[in-house]
Amino acid sequence: MATTFQKCKTDEKNKAYPCASTRCKHPWTVRYREPGGRSGRQREKSFPTKTEAVDHGVKMENDKREGTYIDPKRGAVPLKVYAEKWIGRQHMATNTEGTYERAFRLHIYPALGSRLLSAIRTDDIEQLGRDMTTAGLSANSADAYLTPLRSVCKAAVVNGDIGRNPFIGAKLPKLPNKAVDETQLPTGQQIQDMADEFRPEWALSIWLMAGLGLRTGEMLGLRIGDFQEDHVRVSRQITRGKAGQGPVIGPLKHRRVGDWRKIPLPTNLRDAVRAHVAAYGTGPDGALFKTLTGTLVAASDYATHFKKVTKLLGFEWSPHDLRHWFASTALSNGLPLLDVSRWLGHKSINETADTYGHLTPDSTGRAVKVMDVAITQHRAGLVLDTAA
């Protein structure tokens, strides 16, 4: 059992020994053993008051009985040190590693990097979320930047380094509804207006994203060899690596290296690709798009030019809205949700349903007809009449 005492009254080596006061302000120490009985390592910790010392001892004993004991010293390491070691053990795609590096460097380390891992509390997580949104980040961006810290805390709990994940119960910025508002998407004519205003050697990119539902990095990663007669094979994306690396080639989002997906290729886009290559050639390894110096196009540079064009036209769309246009056009015209989900490269069909499910044609009338036929075939009407 844990024992509580004051060293000023029991330890001859203590500088306050011997203390004759019955109500002195010297600290109280609690001593206990780790799990393992007499073979368990002896631990002790001091507190300003006897109540705090007793409470800690009771907690340690309860944790031992319930099998949830955590060595307090295991989490006594700065978050930055712990996170860097954790990152070093992971097998991440280059783009994911770069994303995590930026999140830690720009937001997490400045706020919590020097704090002990075991000292981080739920209110610290909440404050970090508030600080990011106050600085102008959207709820989605704040959530994305918190993801690496969330992963580190989860791993620390699993590894027995902390007893509780500080993200549990945290009130974070509320994420917006995932459902896309189709009335706020560009029309086909407005998409063409953007393409007309774009740099000629990049103009095709607008309709590739709108006609194939590609993410920006996936579009920039296309090579001439990816295009077949009736489909395009998407297997890579251009992403931003670690600081100073510039654009790098990585696997698709949610996929491993070598994974790919096949997307139907409209005839007019197939012809447009051929015309584009004839006019502007290709970049490194047959890349469809390149910079003026012949190198890969960085997603950040592309986004800057896209924003410049849309601002000139008086629009406020992002490249992702072209992907939304593809999905909404496909689903509103009756193409199967499962197929569209596969073409978009979503992690699961649930993501597609949450984002675009409301755009699928209403099947109420079809359902009535189907069930009428099925019930009539089995003469349920006669059974119901007889029962009545």
HELIX and SHEET records of a PDB file:
HELIX    1   1 LYS A    7  THR A   10  1                                   4    
HELIX    2   2 GLY A   37  SER A   39  5                                   3    
HELIX    3   3 LYS A   50  GLU A   66  1                                  17    
HELIX    4   4 LEU A   79  ARG A   89  1                                  11    
HELIX    5   5 THR A   94  ALA A  103  1                                  10    
HELIX    6   6 PHE A  104  ILE A  108  3                                   5    
HELIX    7   7 TYR A  109  LEU A  112  1                                   4    
HELIX    8   8 LEU A  117  ALA A  119  5                                   3    
HELIX    9   9 THR A  122  THR A  134  1                                  13    
HELIX   10  10 ALA A  139  VAL A  158  1                                  20    
HELIX   11  11 GLU A  182  GLN A  184  5                                   3    
HELIX   12  12 GLY A  188  GLU A  197  1                                  10    
HELIX   13  13 PRO A  200  TRP A  202  5                                   3    
HELIX   14  14 LEU A  204  LEU A  212  1                                   9    
HELIX   15  15 THR A  216  LEU A  220  1                                   5    
HELIX   16  16 ILE A  224  ASP A  226  5                                   3    
HELIX   17  17 THR A  267  TYR A  280  1                                  14    
HELIX   18  18 PRO A  284  GLY A  286  5                                   3    
HELIX   19  19 ALA A  299  LEU A  313  1                                  15    
HELIX   20  20 PRO A  319  SER A  332  1                                  14    
HELIX   21  21 LEU A  337  LEU A  344  1                                   8    
HELIX   22  22 ILE A  349  TYR A  356  1                                   8    
HELIX   23  23 GLY A  357  LEU A  359  5                                   3    
HELIX   24  24 THR A  364  GLN A  377  1                                  14    
HELIX   25  25 ALA A  380  ALA A  387  1                                   8    
SHEET    1   A 3 THR A   3  PHE A   5  0                                        
SHEET    2   A 3 TRP A  28  ARG A  33 -1                                        
SHEET    3   A 3 GLN A  42  PHE A  47 -1                                        
SHEET    1   B 2 HIS A 231  VAL A 234  0                                        
SHEET    2   B 2 ARG A 261  PRO A 264 -1                                        
SHEET    1   C 2 GLN A 237  ARG A 240  0                                        
SHEET    2   C 2 PRO A 247  GLY A 250 -1                                        
END                                                                             
